[in-house]
């Protein structure tokens, strides 16, 4: 990620924070529309899930200038997601839902450059998470 990418992600996320509840609702609505098979993975209060999503995004976005500082948390989150039944292929649809949500929420402020920056950021973090998830799954198989 370039410094410009990081600035674009951080400045656009500052606008999303202003509509965070609506953004979370849009995100999960879109996710369940394009990947209905993941809906059973979400148990409990979706408003609370939305708050957790926005909080986690905030931590990640704020940590982009020091990526090594957020990698351990991303890896731990990925391992935790294994317990919920998240599969590596789910990360793509989550990314698609995220980009769609940002486009809806930011409107004309979601420029091609901003979209590219978010895609890069998500690709970087999801790659870290998929690798951690896969390592964890292999470790579990070896100890079973």
N, C-alpha and C positions, 0 to 999 in steps of 0.2 A: 504494500500500500504506500502510495506517495503522501507527502504532507498535504497536498491539495485534496486527495481523496479523503483523508482524515478530517480536514476542515469542512468539506462538503457534507460528510456524514454527521459530524457533530453539529453544524449549524442547522441542518435540516431536521435533525432529531429534536433540537430545541423547540422547533415549531410543532412537532408531533406531540411533545409533552403537553402542550396547551390543549390538545384534544385526546389525551391518552385513553380515557375510558371509551370514547367512540372508536378510536383506532384499534383498541384491543377487541372490541365487538366486531368491527369490520374484519380484522385478521381471522378470528375464529370462524366467523360466518363463511369467509372465503375458503379457509382451510377445509372445513367440513363439506363445502360445496365441491371442491376439486379432488378431495381425498376422503370420501365418506368412511372409508375403512379405518381411519384413525380416530374417529369420534369415540368409540368405546374405550380408547386409552385415557380419556379425560373423564375422571370421576370427581364429583364434588361441584362446588360453587364456581361457575364460570366467571363471575365477576371477580372473585378472588384470584382465579387463574389468570385473568387479564391483568390484574394488579401485579402479580408476580412476573408476568411476561414483560410489562413495561419497566419494572424495577430492574430486571435482569438486562434488558436492552440498555437501560441507562448506565448500568455498571460497565457493560461491554463498550458502549460508545465512548464513555468518559475515559476508558482505559486504552483506547486505540493508540495513543501516542507512546504508550509503554506496553506494547503487546505482550512481552514476556511476563508482565505482572498479572495479566488476566488469563493466560493459558492454563495454569493449574486449576482455576475455578471452572473454566470451560470444560476441561477434561473430567473433573469431578461431576459436573452436571451431566455430561454424556454418560458416565458410568451409572449415575442415578437413573437416567432415562432408560437404560437397559432394563432396569427392574420394572419399569412401566410397560415394557413391550415395544419400545421405539426401535425401529430397524434403520440401518444406514440409508435405505432408499427413501425414508420419510423426510430426510433433511432437504431433499430437492423440493418437495411440495411445500414444505415450510418456507423455504426461500422464495418460492413462487408466490405464496400467499403474502409474505412480508413485502415483497416488491410491489405487488398489486395494492396492498393496504397503503403503502407510502404514496403511491401514485394517486390514490383516491383522496387521501388526507392532505397532501401537499399541493395537489392540482398543478398549476403552471410552475410552481417552484420545484417540482420534481423534473428537472431538466435531464436531458440525456447524460450529461456529465454526472449529475447527482445519482441517477440510476446506476451508472457504471461504478461509481464509488461504493454505493451500497452493495452491489453485486460482488465487488471485490472483497469488501469487508465480510460479507456473509460467507462467501466462498472460503476465505481464509479461516474463519472461526469454525464453520461447519466441517472443514477438512480436519482441523485439530480434533473436533468432537468425534467425527467418524473414526479417526485413527484410535482415539482413546477407547471408544466403544468396542471396536473390533479387538483391540488388545485385551480388554476386560473380558469379553466373551470367550476368547481363546484361553485366557487364564482360568476361567470358570470350567471350561471343558477339560483342561489338564488336571484340575483338582477333583473332578467328579469321578 
